[in-house]
Amino acid sequence: MAGLTNWAGNISFAGPLERPSSVPELQELVGRSEKVRVLGTGHSFNRIADSTGTLVSVAGLPKVIDVGDGGVTVSAGLRYGEITAALQARGLALHNLGSLPHISVAGACSTGTHGSGDTNGPLADAVNAITFVDAEGDLVTVTRDHPDFAGSVISLGALGVTVSLTLDVQPSYEISQVVYDGLPVDRLGSDFAEVMGSAYSVSAFTDWVDPDVMVWRKQRAGAPIENEWLGARVADGARHPIKSMPADYATQQGGVPGPWNERLPHFRLEFTPSNGDELQSEYFVPRAKAAEAFEVLRALGNQLAPAIQVSEVRTIAADELWLSPSQGRDTVALHFTWIQDEAAVRPVVAALEDRLNPLGARPHWGKVFAADAAYLRSCYPKVPEFVDLAAKYDPDGKFRNPYLDTYLGRA
C-alpha cells in the first residue's frame, strides 16, 4: 500500500496491508503467508513493525469487551480509550494507563508501554492471558500460570499475531489531577522519592536546561491539595506537557475529581494530541541510579537543546516479563520527545546513550535508539530465553523481520 507510514511519518512500510474481518480469516492469512508483521496504531518510531512480506491490521476483527471472573477479555485491535470507557461504565478499572488513550491494547502491551507510579507495573502487567495465531495459523492461549507466559506478553510480535488479551480489573476509582509549576530541578534528584511518591501516578516534565520542572500529580480523589509543595506552586491554569503548546487536548486538571480513565492519560481520546511532528526515545534506568541519570542529563542539557521538545520522568514498579523495560528492577523512565529531524536527533541520541548506558539504561523497543544487539542482550538479560521461545512458536521465522534479526538474533 503506497504511502503507508507510522504516526510520526518517519517510517514508510514496504509490504501490502491486509485487514481480516474475522479470526478464521486471519488464521488462513497467516497460515499461507511467508512473512507476516502486525501494524497497530503506528506509535512506534523505528522499523519494529515493518516487513518485506504481509502487513496485518487486527483493527477489523470483531470488537470484544467481555467481563468475566478472570477479568476483561478484549480484542487486540481495540484502543485503550474504548476499553476503559466500557469498563468505567461497568464500575471497573485497570491499574494504570499510558499518556495516550489512542494506542491499541496489543501494540502497547507487546512493546512494554507504561504509565507512571511507584507501585504500578507496565500496562502488560495487567495481562493474565493472551491468545495469538502462531506460524501454522493455529490459535494458542497462554495464561499466567503457563511456563511460557513471562515471555509471551511483551513479545515484539515475534511469537504470532495477537487476537485477544485478558486483563486484571479492579473496582473503579476517581483521580484528581493537579499540575505544579516551578519545582526546582535540583529537588527532582534530592527529593526524588518524595516527588514521585506524592501521588498515585506522577510525571515530571523538563528540558534539562530550564531550572524549573513541571510536575503532574494524579492522586486518588480526596487526597489534600497543597498549594505550595517543595518550592513549586499549583499551576494557575491548564497545562500541556510542552509549555509552549495549548492545553486544549490535555485531560482535566485543577484538582477536579473524575473517573480514572479520564485522568490517568495526559490526553483526551476525542482529540489527536499532535500531528506526529516528533520523534521519541525512551530509556529505563534502575531507580537507584535516578540521581546519577539526572546529573548526566543536566550536563548534556545544552547539547540536547537543539533537538528536544520535552522530556518526561516517570517511575515503574518491577515486574517479571522477560522483555519488559522494568523486568527485575524498580525503574525510572526517561522519555524524550524530539523534533522530527532524524539528522539532528541521531547524534544527540548517540551522545545520550554514551552517558546513560553505563548506568544500565534499557532503550524502549519501539522508539529511536542507537544501541547495538550486543548492548541490548547485556541490558535485557532474558533475551536468550526469549529467542528460544520465539523459535518454539515460529521455527521458520515467519514473524521475523530485519529489526528482530538484528537485535534478537535466532536460536
C-alpha positions in Angstrom: 0.0 0.0 0.0 1.7 3.2 -1.2 2.0 6.0 1.3 1.6 3.8 4.4 3.6 5.3 7.3 3.7 5.2 11.0 2.1 8.0 13.1 5.2 10.2 13.0 5.7 9.8 9.3 9.4 8.8 9.7 8.8 5.2 8.7 7.3 4.1 5.4 6.1 0.5 5.3 7.0 -1.8 2.5 4.5 -4.6 2.4 0.9 -4.8 1.4 -1.6 -4.3 4.3 -4.3 -6.9 5.0 -7.2 -6.2 7.3 -9.0 -9.5 8.1 -12.6 -9.2 9.4 -12.6 -12.4 11.4 -10.3 -14.7 13.4 -10.6 -17.6 11.0 -9.8 -15.3 8.1 -6.7 -14.1 10.0 -5.7 -17.7 10.7 -6.0 -18.6 7.0 -4.0 -15.5 6.0 -1.2 -16.2 8.5 -1.0 -19.9 7.5 -0.5 -19.2 3.8 1.9 -16.2 4.2 5.7 -16.5 4.1 6.3 -13.4 6.2 3.9 -11.5 8.5 4.1 -8.5 10.8 1.3 -6.6 12.6 0.7 -2.9 12.5 -1.1 -1.4 15.5 -1.9 2.3 15.7 1.6 3.3 14.4 3.0 4.8 17.6 6.4 3.1 17.2 9.3 5.2 15.8 11.5 2.6 14.3 11.2 -0.5 12.0 9.9 -2.9 14.6 6.6 -3.4 12.7 7.9 -3.4 9.2 8.0 -6.4 6.9 9.0 -7.4 3.4 6.0 -9.7 3.4 2.4 -9.2 4.5 1.4 -6.4 7.0 -1.7 -7.2 9.0 -4.0 -4.9 11.0 -6.2 -6.6 13.6 -8.4 -3.5 13.9 -11.0 -5.0 11.7 -11.6 -8.1 13.9 -14.9 -8.2 15.8 -14.7 -5.9 18.8 -14.8 -7.9 22.1 -15.1 -6.5 25.6 -16.1 -9.4 27.7 -16.1 -9.1 31.5 -15.8 -12.4 33.4 -14.4 -13.9 36.6 -10.9 -13.7 35.2 -11.0 -10.0 34.3 -11.9 -8.5 31.0 -11.1 -10.2 27.7 -10.6 -7.7 24.8 -9.9 -7.9 21.2 -6.3 -6.9 20.3 -7.1 -4.1 18.0 -9.2 -2.0 20.4 -7.7 1.2 21.7 -7.3 1.7 25.4 -9.8 4.6 25.3 -12.5 2.3 24.0 -11.8 -0.4 26.6 -11.5 1.9 29.6 -14.8 3.7 28.8 -16.6 0.4 28.7 -15.0 -0.7 32.0 -15.9 2.5 33.7 -19.5 2.1 32.6 -19.5 -1.2 34.5 -17.8 0.2 37.6 -14.5 -1.4 36.8 -10.9 -0.1 36.2 -7.4 -1.1 35.1 -4.4 -0.5 37.4 -2.8 2.2 35.2 -2.8 3.8 31.7 -0.3 5.3 29.4 -0.3 9.0 28.4 -2.3 8.3 25.2 -5.6 6.5 25.2 -5.4 6.2 21.4 -3.0 3.3 21.3 -4.1 -0.3 20.8 -4.0 -2.7 23.7 -2.0 -5.4 21.9 0.6 -3.0 20.5 1.1 -1.2 23.8 1.5 -4.4 25.8 3.7 -6.1 23.2 6.3 -3.3 23.3 6.3 -2.5 27.0 4.3 0.7 27.1 3.7 2.0 30.6 2.2 4.8 32.7 3.7 6.0 36.0 3.5 5.3 39.7 5.9 3.8 42.3 3.7 0.8 42.8 2.4 0.4 39.2 3.9 -2.0 36.7 3.7 -1.5 32.9 0.4 -1.9 31.1 1.4 -5.5 30.3 1.5 -6.3 34.0 -2.3 -6.4 33.9 -2.4 -9.2 31.3 -3.3 -12.6 32.7 -3.9 -14.4 29.4 -3.1 -13.9 25.8 -4.4 -15.6 22.6 -2.4 -15.4 19.4 -2.2 -17.0 15.9 1.0 -19.0 15.6 3.1 -19.6 12.4 0.9 -22.6 11.5 -2.3 -20.5 11.7 -3.4 -22.2 14.9 -4.8 -20.4 17.9 -2.6 -20.5 21.1 -3.7 -19.3 24.5 -1.1 -18.8 27.2 -2.3 -18.0 30.8 -0.4 -16.5 33.7 0.3 -20.0 35.2 1.9 -21.3 31.9 5.7 -21.6 31.8 5.8 -19.5 28.6 3.7 -16.7 29.9 6.6 -14.3 31.1 8.0 -14.3 27.5 4.7 -14.2 25.7 3.1 -10.8 26.7 5.9 -8.3 25.8 6.9 -10.3 22.7 7.5 -7.6 20.0 5.2 -9.6 17.6 7.8 -12.4 17.4 5.5 -15.3 18.5 2.5 -14.6 16.4 -0.5 -12.3 15.8 -2.3 -11.5 19.0 -6.1 -11.6 18.7 -7.2 -11.1 22.4 -5.9 -10.4 25.9 -7.5 -10.9 29.3 -6.7 -8.1 31.7 -7.0 -7.9 35.5 -9.6 -5.4 36.7 -10.5 -3.7 39.9 -13.3 -1.5 41.2 -13.5 1.9 39.6 -11.8 4.8 41.3 -11.5 8.6 40.9 -8.4 10.6 40.3 -7.7 14.3 40.8 -5.0 15.7 38.6 -3.0 18.7 39.9 -0.2 20.3 38.0 2.6 22.2 39.7 4.9 24.8 38.2 8.4 25.7 39.3 9.8 22.6 41.1 13.5 23.5 41.3 15.3 21.0 39.1 17.8 20.2 42.0 14.9 18.8 44.0 13.9 16.3 41.4 17.1 14.5 42.4 17.5 15.4 46.1 13.8 14.7 46.9 13.1 12.1 44.2 11.3 9.7 46.5 9.0 12.4 47.8 8.3 13.8 44.3 7.5 10.6 42.7 5.7 9.1 45.7 3.5 12.2 46.2 0.5 10.7 44.2 -0.8 7.5 42.6 0.8 8.5 39.3 3.4 11.3 38.8 5.1 12.7 35.8 7.8 15.4 35.8 8.5 17.4 32.6 11.7 19.3 31.8 14.1 20.1 29.0 17.1 19.6 31.3 18.1 23.3 30.8 15.2 25.2 32.5 15.9 25.5 36.2 12.2 24.7 36.9 10.3 21.4 36.4 6.6 21.0 35.8 5.0 18.1 37.8 1.7 16.4 37.1 0.3 14.6 40.2 -2.5 12.2 39.6 -3.8 11.4 43.1 -6.7 9.4 44.4 -9.7 11.7 44.8 -10.0 13.0 48.3 -6.3 13.5 48.9 -5.5 17.0 50.1 -4.1 19.5 47.5 -1.1 21.5 48.6 -1.0 25.0 47.1 2.8 25.1 47.6 5.0 22.0 47.6 8.8 21.6 47.6 9.2 25.1 46.3 6.6 24.5 43.5 3.1 26.0 43.2 -0.2 24.9 41.8 -0.5 26.0 38.2 -2.8 28.9 37.5 -4.4 27.2 34.6 -4.4 24.1 32.4 -1.0 22.9 31.0 0.3 20.9 28.1 3.5 18.8 28.7 5.2 21.1 26.3 5.0 24.6 27.8 4.6 26.4 24.5 1.6 24.3 23.4 -2.1 25.0 24.2 -3.7 22.7 26.8 -6.9 22.1 24.8 -6.1 18.4 24.3 -4.9 17.7 27.8 -7.1 15.8 30.4 -8.8 17.7 33.2 -6.5 19.4 35.7 -7.0 21.8 38.6 -7.8 19.0 41.1 -11.3 18.3 39.7 -12.1 14.7 40.7 -13.1 12.4 37.8 -13.0 8.8 36.6 -9.6 7.1 36.4 -9.9 6.7 32.6 -10.3 10.4 32.1 -7.4 11.5 34.4 -4.6 8.9 34.2 -3.9 9.6 30.5 -2.3 13.0 29.7 -4.5 13.5 26.6 -8.2 13.1 25.8 -9.4 10.3 23.5 -11.6 12.7 21.4 -8.6 14.8 20.4 -5.4 13.9 18.5 -2.7 15.5 20.7 -0.4 16.4 17.7 0.1 15.6 14.0 3.0 13.3 14.7 5.6 16.1 14.2 8.0 14.5 16.5 10.4 11.6 17.2 10.6 9.8 20.5 13.2 7.9 22.5 13.0 6.4 26.0 15.5 4.9 28.4 14.8 2.9 31.5 17.3 3.2 34.3 17.4 1.4 37.7 15.6 3.5 40.3 18.7 3.5 42.4 20.5 5.3 39.6 18.0 8.1 39.2 20.0 10.9 40.7 23.1 10.0 38.6 20.9 9.9 35.5 19.6 13.4 36.2 23.1 14.7 36.7 24.0 13.3 33.3 21.0 14.9 31.6 21.6 18.3 33.1 25.2 18.2 32.0 24.0 17.3 28.5 21.2 19.9 28.6 22.8 22.4 26.1 23.7 19.5 23.7 20.1 18.2 23.9 18.5 21.6 23.4 18.5 21.9 19.6 16.6 18.6 19.3 14.4 18.3 22.3 10.8 19.4 22.8 10.3 18.0 26.2 11.5 15.2 28.5 9.3 13.2 30.9 10.3 11.4 34.1 8.1 8.5 35.4 8.5 5.6 37.7 7.6 1.9 37.1 7.4 -0.9 39.6 9.5 -4.1 38.9 7.9 -7.0 37.0 9.0 -10.3 35.7 8.0 -10.2 32.0 11.2 -11.1 30.1 11.4 -8.2 27.6 9.9 -5.6 29.9 12.0 -2.5 30.4 11.3 -2.8 34.1 12.0 -6.6 34.3 13.6 -7.4 37.7 14.0 -3.9 38.9 12.2 -0.8 40.1 12.7 1.7 37.2 12.9 5.3 36.3 11.7 6.0 32.7 13.4 8.9 30.9 11.3 9.9 27.9 12.3 12.3 25.2 10.1 14.0 22.6 12.4 15.3 19.8 11.8 17.4 16.8 11.0 15.5 13.7 14.5 15.7 12.2 16.5 12.4 12.1 19.7 14.1 11.1 19.5 16.4 14.2 18.2 13.7 16.6 20.6 10.8 15.8 23.8 12.4 17.1 22.0 13.6 20.2 20.7 10.1 20.9 24.2 8.6 20.5 25.6 11.1 22.9 22.8 10.4 25.4 23.4 6.7 25.3 27.1 7.1 25.8 26.4 8.6 29.2 23.3 6.7 30.2 24.3 3.2 29.2 27.0 2.9 31.9 24.0 3.3 34.4 22.3 0.2 32.9 19.8 2.1 30.7 17.5 -0.1 28.6 16.2 1.5 25.4 12.5 1.3 24.6 12.0 -1.4 21.9 9.7 0.8 19.8 11.5 4.1 19.8 14.6 5.7 18.4 17.8 4.3 19.9 21.5 3.8 18.8 22.4 0.7 20.8 23.6 -2.4 19.0 22.5 -6.0 19.6 25.3 -6.8 22.0 24.3 -4.0 24.3 20.6 -4.9 24.2 21.5 -8.5 25.1 23.5 -7.3 28.0 20.9 -5.0 29.5 17.8 -7.2 28.7 19.1 -10.4 30.5 16.2 -12.6 29.3 16.8 -12.2 25.6 18.4 -15.6 25.2 15.4 -17.3 26.8 13.1 -15.3 24.6 14.9 -16.2 21.4 14.4 -19.9 22.3 10.7 -19.2 23.0 10.2 -17.5 19.6 11.8 -20.4 17.9 9.3 -22.7 19.6 6.3 -20.9 18.2 7.8 -19.7 14.9 10.6 -22.1 14.0 11.0 -20.8 10.4 10.9 -17.1 11.2 7.6 -16.2 9.7 7.2 -13.3 12.1 10.8 -12.2 11.9 11.9 -9.0 10.2 15.3 -7.3 9.8 14.7 -5.4 13.1 14.2 -8.7 15.1 17.0 -10.4 13.3 19.4 -7.5 14.1 18.6 -7.1 17.8 17.5 -10.5 18.9 19.2 -12.9 16.5 18.0 -16.5 16.2 18.1 -19.6 18.2 
